[in-house]
Amino acid sequence: MNQQQSEAGIGGWMRTIWQKLHPQVEADQVVRQATEQVVQIADPVIRQARRYRQVLHDPIVGAMTYFRSLIEIIPGPVVLDRNRYYDDPTVKALFASPDELDEVLRLNPEVNKLRQQGCKGEVAAMMTMSRNERTMFGHKQDGEMLVRDARQQAVSFSDHRIVAPAADLNVVKAGIVYRGLEVLASVAMERITTLRAKKGELEGKKEYLQGMKKILGGKSHRQAMFAAPSVHNREELRKVEQLLTEVTQELDELRQQIVLPEQSLGFLEAILREPEKMLLARSHTLRLNWMGVRVDEEPGSEGNDITLAEFSVEEIQRSAVLVTFSLETSPVA
């Protein structure tokens, strides 16, 4: 396997960082490069904050250490080969058919990028997918009795994704670590962007209410010159003034959270310091029969243990396993 193959598996900034893992390169340079990319994703304005690199150094190192520890629970590598589909219980459980296996490898953008770069041979990667369980009724052996219409749980997997493919498994693992940093940076970006959007919404609302106050105030002034002020108009003006006060207060509180670059830096730092709150992983084993039905609680039943890593990112849950496969699978036509 040549150097081109090894490097091609991690795109862009991850490739640069991996190259910096050479022994004579200071570890701080790796952290600095990771810091710049995390800031770029979360909010480039953070670069205007004083000493942002120093502030993020320890959180970045801690998050990277945490993600490396998660890699240890990912099983595999499992060989993805349609010719071994019926021989490997794990592969059969993860794919509905050999054709689906081929389709996943043929259509994945990252894998096709390797092919376009001229890479050949075997590569490794992490594969993630959604686990689906549905209730079905079928025959089940209970001792010497055959139970009809027994309640069963069928397990299947969908939305397969190939992550950080490369010729070297260590490069894949490095890629997984940096994907973890990207996840944290994206969480920070979403929170910062949401606050800025809310700020813009409140500023627009405040401007509208100020206009309404001026209009109603002018109307009251004209009425007072010719007759007694309208009770309805005074009430409308009072409501607008009260709402304007509330919006102004909410906007002032929000500005204290998001106006300065240091505030965006604080959001990112807090998220990086607690990666375990954003991304969790555990090892999970299912016992499935040849039909993909769970037989965990049926001692002595025929089945195979399928062990996967289960990742949780907020409301998203994904199963994961390390895999190897050949790039010789037919690319997209």
N, C-alpha and C positions, 0 to 999 in steps of 0.2 A: 504494500500500500504506500503510495507516494505522498509527499508533503502537500501537494495540491489537493489530493482527496481529503487529507486530514483537515486542512484549513477551510475547505469549501463548505463543510457541514455547519459552520456557525457564521451567520451573515453579519456584515456591518461591524457594529461596535463590539459584539461578542468575539469576533475573530481577532480584532485588535487587542482586546484584553487578554485573550488566550496566548497570543504571541508574547505578551509582556510577562507571562508566567515563567519565562526562561530564568534559570537560577541566578544569573548575574544582574537581573533587573530587580530593583528595590520593590518590596511589596507595596509601599506607599504609592508607587506609580500606578499599580493596578487599581488601588482604591481610588486614586484621583481620577482615572479614566472612567471607572464605574460611577463615581460621583457626578461627573459632567453629564453623562448620559441619563442618569436618574433625574437630575435637575432639568435637563432638556425636556423630558417627558412630563414631569410634574408641573413646572412653571419656570420658564427661562428668566423671568423677572428676579428669581432668587439670586441670580449672579450679581445683582446690585446690592445685596446684603453684605455687610462687612464680615469677613472671616467665615464665609459659608462653607468653605472646604474643611476648615478645622472643626466647625460645628457638626458636620455630617460624617466626619471620618470614623469615629467610633460606632455610630449607628449603622453605617454601611458595612463595616467589618463584622459587627454582631449579626446583621441580617444574613450576610454571606455564610457565616459559620452555621447559622440556623438552617439555611437551605441545604448546605452540605450534609447536615445530619439527617434531613428528610430523605435524601437520596438513598441512604442505607436501608430504608424499608421498602424500596421499590424492587419487586422481584424481577427475575430474568437474568440475562436476556433470553427471550423466547424466539425461536427461529420461525420466521414467517415464510412459508413455502407451501404453495398449493399442493405439491406432491406429498407433503407430510400432514395434510389437513386431517385425515382420518386416523393418523397415528399419534397425534399429539392432542390430548384432551383439552389442554388450555387453548390451543389455536381453534379447535372445533367449537369451544364454548364462546370465544370472542367474536367469531364470524358466523354468519348464517350459512355461508357456502364458500367453496374455494373461489368462485367468481367474485364474491364480495371482497375477499382478501386481495385479489389481484386489482380490483377497482380502487381500493384504498391506496395501494402503492403506486398505481398508475396516475391517479388524479391529484395526489398531494403536491402543492406548489413548491414546498421546500425540497422534496425529493426530485422533482423535475428540474429544479434549479441546479442540483448536483449533476444531473444528466446533461444539461445544457452546457455546463462547465467542462464536460468531457470526462467526468469521473466514472469509474467502472468498478466492478467487483462488489464485495460485501461491505455494508455499512451498518452502523448501529444507530439507535434513536430511542426516545421515550415515546410510547404510544398512549394516548389518553382517549377515553370514550365515556359515553353515558350508559349507566346500568339501568335497565328497565325490568320491572317485575310485574307480572300480571297473574291474576287468579284464573285457574282453569280446573275442569273436572275430568277425571279419567280413572282408569283402573289402577289399583295399588295392591301389592301383595302384603298382607298382614299375617305373618307366620305362615300357616298352611291355608289361610283364607284369602280369596281374591275379592277385594272390596271394590264395588262399582261406584261410579260417581263420587270418588274421593276428591276432596278439595286439595289442590296442589298449587305451588308457586313456580311458574316458568320464568327463567331468567334469560334475557337477551341483551346485546350491546349494540349501540348505534353511535353515529356521529364520531367515527374514529378520526383522530388527528395524529399525525406524525410530527414530533417536536424535536428540534435541534439535531437532525441527522448528521452523522460524520463517520469517517472511516475508523476513528479511534474512540473507544468507549469513554476514555478519560475526557476527551474533548466534548463528548455528549454530556457528561456529568457537569462540566464547566458551563456548558450552554444552559443546562437546567437551572443552575444557580443564578445565572444572569436573567433568565426568564422570571425567576422569583422576584428579583429586584425590579424588573419591569412591572410586575403585578403590583407591587407596593407603590411604585411611582404613579401608576395609573389610578390607584385608589386616591392618592393625594391630589392628582390632577382633577379627578371628578369632584372632590370636595371643594377645592379652590374654585373651580369653574362654576359650581352650583352657587357658592356664596357670591361670586361676582355677578352672576345672572340675577340673583335675588337683589343685589345692590342696585343694578341697573333698573330693575322693575320698580323698586321703591323710589328711586330718583325720578322716574317718569310719573309715578303716582303723586309724589310730592309736588312736582311742577303743575300737574293737572289741578290738584286741590288748591294751590296758590292762585291759579287762574280763576277757579270757581269762587274763591273767597273774594277776589277783587271784583268779579262780576256781581255777586250778591251784595257786596258792600256798596258798590256804586248804585245798584238798584234801590237799596234801602235809603241811601242819601237823597236820591231824586224824590222818592215817595215822601220823605220827611219834609221836603220843601213845599209840598202842596197839601199834604194830609197826614194823618197819623200813620206811622210805619205799620206795614202788614205783619200780623202775628205769624202767618205762614212763612213769610220771607225771613223774619228774625229766627224762626226755628230752623229753617234750612241753613242759614248762615251759621248758627250755633253748631249744628251737626258737622258742617264742613270744617269749622275751626277745631272741633274736638278730634275729628279724624286726621286732620293735618298735624295736630300735636302728637297723636299716636304714631303716625307714619314717620314724622321727624325723629321721634325718640328711637323707633326701631332702626331707622337708617343710621343714626349716630352710633348705636350699639354695634351694628354690622360693620361700619367703617372702622371701628376699633379692632375688628378681627382681621380685616383683609386689605386695608389700604397700602400698608408698607411691605416692601420685599421681605423684611424680617418676619412678618406675620406668615407669609407663605412658607418661608423657611421653617418656621415653627411647626406648621402642619406636617410638612414632609419629615422633619426630624422625629416627631411623635409617632408617626406611622412606622418609620424604619426601626424605632427602638422596641416595637412590640410586634414583630412579624408573625408571632404565633397567634395573635388575635385576628390577623387578616387571612392567613393561609395555614390550615391544619392538615395533617396527614396521619393516617393510621394503616396498619396492615389488616386486611380483611380476607378471611377464607370462606369460600362457599363449597359445599359438596353437591355436585350436580350429576345426574345420570346422563345417559347418552342422548336423551331428548332435551336436555337443558333444564330439567325439573329439579328443584332443591330436594335433597334427601338428607339434610343435616341431622334431622331428629329421627332417623330411621336406622338404628343400629343393624349392621349386617347387610344393608341394602347395597346393591351394586352402584358405584358412583366414583367420581374422581374429585380430589380436592383441588380447587382453583384458588390460588392466592394472588391477591392484587393489592396495590396501594390505593387508598381512598383519599382523595384531596378535596378539601372544602374551602372555597373562596366566597365568603359571605353566603349568598343563597345558591351559589353554583357548586355542584358536586360532580367530580369526575373520577373514574377509575383509571389506574395507570400501571404500566408494565414496561420494562426495558425489552427491546426487540432487536433482532438482526435480520437483514434481508439482502437480497441481491438487487443491484441496480439494473440487471439485465431484464427485469420485468418490462414488458412493452410500454413505452411512454405514450402520452396522449397523441392521437393522430393529428 
